[in-house]
Structures are given as C-alpha cells and as structure tokens.
C-alpha cells in the first residue's frame, strides 16, 4: 500500500515508465511509523517499471578515505542513510559501482551500463561515473525529504569546471570487487575545506517543467531533469565558480 502511494505520487511528479532515476532519500521524512526502506525502493521500481532503472548513491567517504584506503564491494557501508544501505545489502539484484568514496548502486534495465565503468575514473564523479551516466541517459534526480543540498550529481558538474575548492590529492586504494578480486585504484579526494554546499540554489534556476515539487505522505519531494540541471549549473560555474557554495 505504501509503495503504491509512492509510485502513484511519483507519476504525478513526472516520473514515467522506462525512466532512469537517481534518488536521494530521508526515510524519516515520510512521517510513517515503522516505515521500511523497501517501500521507497518498491515505489521507485513501480513508478519506473521493468524498462526503467533506479540508482541510489552508496557513498562511503566517511569510512573509505585517505586515512583508510580499503574498499570492499560487499563490506564497505554506505554512509548516506538507511535506504541506500538497505538497497545495497538487502534488495535482490542490485549492482554496485567500484569507486572508493562515491560508489552507487543500481537495479533495472540500464543498471550495468550506469555502474559498470566507474572504476575507469580517477576522480569520484568523473566521465564514467553513474552521476554522469544518469544525465547522459536523460534521467531524473529525486530528492525525498532531504532538500536539494545533498545533490551528489553537482560534484560531477564541478569536476568539469574544477573550482579551487574541489580537489585534494590523489590517493591509492585497495579495492575488492564482487568476485573477491583485489586491485589498486587511484582516486583524487574531494576537499571542500571551509565551504558550505548550496546546491539548493538550483531550485530557483530550473525552468518551469524541469522541476516538480509535491508531498508524498509527509515527505517534501522534488524531481528535477538531470540534463537541464547540468546545463544550468555549468552556465553558473562559468560565470562564478563559487556560486553554489558559501565560504566561512
């Protein structure tokens, strides 16, 4: 029942069968007692259908970083909430990309295409990352109750323009893939020293029809068009590389 409501509500917000969606989630924002992460994922899958693809960030920068340079496909936890961690560990058929700090998990028709080449990048959100692939496939980004601040796709845009606050040094990580095979991967760290990310400023810049807002139970939900977001963000980074941050 809960998943059905989520799916129907997403449909009203412009999510269609066959869509590629990247979702950021706050489980508690739905305001439902004993709310299960599975309801959110099932709702996303129902909304996008068998030809669609659901992607969730499985970021691990709090546990895999320059001070602890080991990433394991199965063991390295996602540090971005209950829904991504449930998706990663419990939901059948999910695949994970290989990136020490900014991996994603995906399921659906284009899951392998989206996550399969992330290991080729030497930055967290580069040309082969799921964040870039979702945009290239004409996908949508959904924010469930978390506002637009945790918009990891904006890091992928930033990497194209390389603002002075973005990168730290390159580090080498020990990686263990889904088959238990170990290899080393070099990846630059993101820095963001003395900055506050203000990706919520995108909300005022998106043209009509490319951003939709609604309430699913108690959850304030936002759906945006990824290609439009990339285009607009790029225009603003060209004018002012600090537009989407505050310094302190």
C-alpha positions in Angstrom: 0.0 0.0 0.0 2.7 2.5 1.0 4.8 1.6 -2.1 1.7 2.0 -4.3 1.1 5.5 -3.0 4.8 6.5 -3.5 4.7 5.1 -7.1 1.4 6.9 -7.9 2.7 10.2 -6.4 5.9 10.0 -8.4 3.9 9.5 -11.5 2.1 12.8 -10.8 5.6 14.4 -10.4 6.6 13.3 -13.9 8.3 10.0 -13.2 7.4 7.7 -16.1 7.8 4.0 -17.0 11.2 3.5 -18.5 12.8 6.4 -16.7 16.3 6.4 -15.2 16.1 7.9 -11.8 18.8 8.8 -9.2 17.2 9.1 -5.7 18.4 10.9 -2.6 16.4 9.9 0.5 15.4 10.7 4.0 13.4 7.8 5.4 12.1 9.6 8.4 10.7 12.4 6.3 7.7 10.3 5.2 6.4 10.5 8.8 5.2 6.9 8.9 5.7 4.7 11.9 7.8 1.6 11.0 8.5 3.0 7.6 10.6 0.4 5.7 13.3 1.3 3.2 11.8 -1.3 1.0 8.6 0.7 0.5 10.7 3.6 -1.0 12.6 1.3 -3.4 9.5 -0.7 -4.4 7.7 2.6 -5.1 10.6 3.8 -7.3 10.6 0.5 -9.2 6.8 0.5 -9.7 7.0 4.1 -11.0 9.8 3.4 -13.5 8.6 -0.1 -14.5 10.6 -3.1 -15.8 12.3 -0.9 -18.5 13.3 1.7 -16.0 16.4 1.9 -13.8 16.7 3.0 -10.2 20.1 4.4 -8.9 20.9 5.3 -5.3 24.2 6.8 -4.0 26.2 4.4 -1.8 28.8 6.9 -0.8 31.5 5.7 1.7 33.8 8.7 2.1 33.4 8.5 5.9 34.9 5.0 6.2 37.0 4.8 3.0 39.2 7.8 2.6 42.8 8.9 2.6 43.2 7.6 6.2 41.6 4.2 5.5 42.3 3.2 1.9 40.4 -0.1 1.6 37.1 -0.6 -0.3 35.1 -3.8 -0.4 32.2 -4.3 -2.8 30.2 -6.1 -0.1 31.6 -4.9 3.2 32.1 -1.1 2.8 28.9 0.5 4.1 27.0 3.4 2.5 27.1 6.5 4.8 24.1 8.3 3.3 21.2 6.8 5.1 19.0 3.8 5.7 17.5 3.5 2.2 20.8 3.2 0.3 22.3 0.8 2.8 19.2 -1.4 2.6 19.3 -1.2 -1.2 22.9 -2.2 -1.2 22.7 -5.1 1.2 19.1 -6.5 1.1 17.4 -5.7 -2.2 17.8 -8.6 -4.7 19.5 -7.9 -8.0 21.3 -4.7 -7.0 24.7 -3.9 -8.5 27.3 -1.6 -7.1 29.9 0.6 -8.9 33.5 0.4 -8.0 34.7 3.7 -6.5 36.3 4.0 -3.1 34.4 7.1 -2.0 31.4 7.8 -4.3 30.0 4.4 -5.5 26.4 4.0 -6.5 24.0 1.0 -6.5 21.5 0.3 -9.3 18.9 -2.1 -10.5 16.9 -2.2 -13.7 17.3 -2.3 -17.5 20.3 0.0 -17.7 21.9 -0.7 -14.3 25.1 -2.4 -15.7 25.6 0.4 -18.2 25.3 3.0 -15.5 27.6 1.5 -12.9 29.9 -0.8 -14.9 32.7 1.7 -15.8 33.0 3.8 -12.6 36.4 2.1 -11.9 37.9 3.8 -15.0 37.7 7.2 -13.4 40.5 8.6 -11.2 38.1 11.2 -9.7 35.0 10.4 -7.6 32.4 11.7 -10.1 34.1 11.6 -13.4 33.1 10.8 -17.0 32.4 7.1 -16.3 30.5 7.7 -13.0 26.9 6.8 -12.5 26.2 10.5 -11.9 27.4 11.4 -15.4 25.6 8.3 -17.0 22.2 9.2 -15.5 22.5 12.6 -17.1 23.6 11.3 -20.5 20.6 8.8 -20.4 18.2 11.7 -19.9 17.5 10.7 -16.3 15.8 12.4 -13.4 17.0 13.2 -9.9 14.7 12.8 -7.0 15.0 14.2 -3.5 12.8 12.6 -0.9 12.6 14.9 2.1 16.2 16.0 2.1 16.1 19.1 0.1 18.4 19.7 -2.8 21.5 20.2 -0.8 22.7 16.5 -1.0 22.9 16.6 -4.8 26.0 14.5 -5.5 25.5 15.0 -9.2 26.7 18.5 -8.7 30.1 17.2 -7.8 30.2 15.7 -11.3 29.4 19.1 -12.8 32.1 20.7 -10.6 34.6 18.2 -11.8 34.2 19.6 -15.3 35.0 23.2 -14.2 37.5 22.3 -11.4 36.8 25.2 -8.9 39.5 26.0 -6.5 37.8 24.4 -3.5 37.1 21.0 -5.1 40.1 18.7 -5.2 42.7 17.4 -2.8 45.5 15.0 -3.5 45.4 11.6 -5.4 45.4 8.5 -3.2 45.8 4.8 -4.0 43.2 2.4 -2.7 43.0 -1.4 -2.2 39.8 -2.5 -4.0 37.9 -5.8 -3.6 35.3 -6.4 -6.3 32.2 -8.6 -6.2 34.3 -11.7 -7.1 36.7 -11.0 -4.3 39.5 -9.9 -6.7 41.8 -7.3 -5.3 43.4 -4.5 -7.3 44.6 -0.9 -6.7 42.8 2.2 -7.9 44.0 5.8 -7.8 41.4 8.4 -7.0 41.6 12.1 -6.1 39.8 13.2 -3.0 37.3 16.0 -2.8 38.3 18.8 -0.5 35.5 21.4 0.3 37.6 23.0 3.0 35.7 25.8 4.8 32.8 25.6 2.4 29.1 25.1 2.7 27.5 23.4 -0.3 24.5 25.4 -1.6 23.1 23.2 -4.3 19.6 24.2 -3.2 20.1 27.4 -5.2 19.3 25.3 -8.3 15.7 25.3 -7.2 15.3 28.9 -8.3 17.2 28.4 -11.6 15.4 25.4 -13.1 12.9 26.4 -15.9 9.2 25.6 -15.5 8.6 22.0 -16.4 12.0 20.7 -15.4 11.4 20.8 -11.7 8.4 19.5 -9.9 7.5 19.5 -6.2 5.0 17.6 -4.2 4.3 15.9 -0.9 4.3 12.1 -0.5 2.8 11.4 2.9 4.7 13.9 4.9 7.8 13.9 2.6 8.5 17.0 0.7 9.7 15.6 -2.7 11.5 17.3 -5.6 12.0 15.8 -9.1 14.4 17.5 -11.5 15.6 16.9 -15.0 19.2 15.9 -14.9 20.3 17.3 -18.3 18.8 20.7 -17.6 20.4 20.8 -14.2 23.8 20.1 -15.7 23.4 22.8 -18.4 22.3 25.5 -15.9 24.9 24.6 -13.3 27.6 24.8 -16.0 26.4 28.2 -17.0 26.7 29.5 -13.5 30.1 27.8 -12.8 31.4 29.6 -15.9 30.2 33.0 -14.5 31.1 32.4 -10.9 32.9 29.2 -9.7 31.7 29.9 -6.1 28.0 30.4 -7.0 26.9 27.1 -5.4 29.0 27.3 -2.2 29.4 29.7 0.8 32.8 30.2 2.3 33.4 30.6 6.0 
